[in-house]
Amino acid sequence: MSAITRDEVAHLARLSRLALHEDELDQLAAQLDEIISAVAKVQEVAQGDIPPTSHALPLTNVYRPDETHQGLTPDQALAGAPAVEDQRFRVPQILGEEE
């Protein structure tokens, strides 16, 4: 497979509307060439008789079934609150009334 050239990277940058410096063009050309080589190696190994998989090992559902439980009553929920008003937690005001 041919190497990605600096001119090809510059062309891709123009198409993508990216402003790249001269040193970035050289660096990206080398990186893109490595990426394409890695993809080519994977394509060599991936044969048509091997089914695609999302994981190397089979996965099983580890979730438990949903079960309902009795929740707290308002009195139980507010029992540990430092201040209560009209069956609600009372908190100090942090914003002025004009806001």
Summary of the structure (lengths in Angstrom):
residues: 99
radius of gyration: 30.7
end to end distance: 65.7
largest distance: 75.4
contacts: 129
relative contact order: 0.08
helix: 39%
strand: 4%
